[in-house]
């Protein structure tokens, strides 16, 4: 006798599957069919109004409110007639700290020239 167990092969040469879990699941569904139907009905009643109330309008990318109005007012007040809208400066300090009084004064002198 060999040590490997032999199994009877079903149709098509496949080994029979252990259907106890599958059978238990379908038995549970059969026993709880009304609970499942009621749950699906409640889900439909809750989800239908949410799906129906979805807006078809385009989103508004121009928000309103006090903060945005203040931002627009500041942009209008501080807008200069210069074509230069931004400037980039690189400040390097000899001692490594660019935010000291002496470094900033030197920067101010060089920019004023």
MOURQUI-V475988 format. One record per residue. RES is the residue in one small letter. PHI is phi in radians with two decimals (* if undefined). Layout:
# MOURQUI-V475988
res=RES phi=PHI
res=RES phi=PHI
This chain:
# MOURQUI-V475988
res=x phi=*
res=x phi=-1.59
res=x phi=-1.42
res=x phi=-1.42
res=x phi=-1.27
res=x phi=-1.77
res=x phi=-2.18
res=x phi=-1.34
res=x phi=-1.59
res=x phi=-1.55
res=x phi=-1.08
res=x phi=1.42
res=x phi=1.40
res=x phi=-1.55
res=x phi=-1.24
res=x phi=-1.13
res=x phi=-1.58
res=x phi=-1.39
res=x phi=-1.68
res=x phi=-1.16
res=x phi=-1.20
res=x phi=-1.12
res=x phi=-1.12
res=x phi=-1.15
res=x phi=-1.11
res=x phi=-1.18
res=x phi=-1.17
res=x phi=-1.10
res=x phi=-1.07
res=x phi=-1.10
res=x phi=-1.24
res=x phi=-1.92
res=x phi=-1.05
res=x phi=-1.21
res=x phi=-1.13
res=x phi=-1.15
res=x phi=-1.12
res=x phi=-1.13
res=x phi=-1.08
res=x phi=-1.14
res=x phi=-1.14
res=x phi=-1.11
res=x phi=-1.04
res=x phi=-1.14
res=x phi=-1.14
res=x phi=-1.40
res=x phi=-1.37
res=x phi=-1.08
res=x phi=-1.11
res=x phi=-1.14
res=x phi=-1.23
res=x phi=-1.29
res=x phi=-1.53
res=x phi=-1.12
res=x phi=-1.33
res=x phi=-1.72
res=x phi=-1.28
res=x phi=-1.28
res=x phi=-1.19
res=x phi=-1.63
res=x phi=-1.65
res=x phi=-2.08
res=x phi=-1.19
res=x phi=-2.15
res=x phi=2.43
res=x phi=-1.06
res=x phi=-1.14
res=x phi=-1.24
res=x phi=-1.15
res=x phi=-1.14
res=x phi=-1.11
res=x phi=-1.13
res=x phi=-1.11
res=x phi=-1.12
res=x phi=-1.08
res=x phi=-1.19
res=x phi=-1.25
res=x phi=-1.76
res=x phi=-1.36
res=x phi=-1.75
res=x phi=-1.49
res=x phi=-1.32
res=x phi=-1.26
res=x phi=-1.42
res=x phi=-1.70
res=x phi=-2.66
res=x phi=-2.40
res=x phi=-2.04
res=x phi=-2.18
res=x phi=-1.95
res=x phi=-2.00
res=x phi=-2.23
res=x phi=-1.72
res=x phi=-1.20
res=x phi=-1.66
res=x phi=1.72
res=x phi=-1.92
res=x phi=-1.45
res=x phi=-1.84
res=x phi=-1.60
res=x phi=-1.05
res=x phi=-1.11
res=x phi=-1.13
res=x phi=-1.19
res=x phi=-1.15
res=x phi=-1.12
res=x phi=-1.08
res=x phi=-1.10
res=x phi=-1.11
res=x phi=-1.24
res=x phi=-1.28
res=x phi=-1.23
res=x phi=-1.21
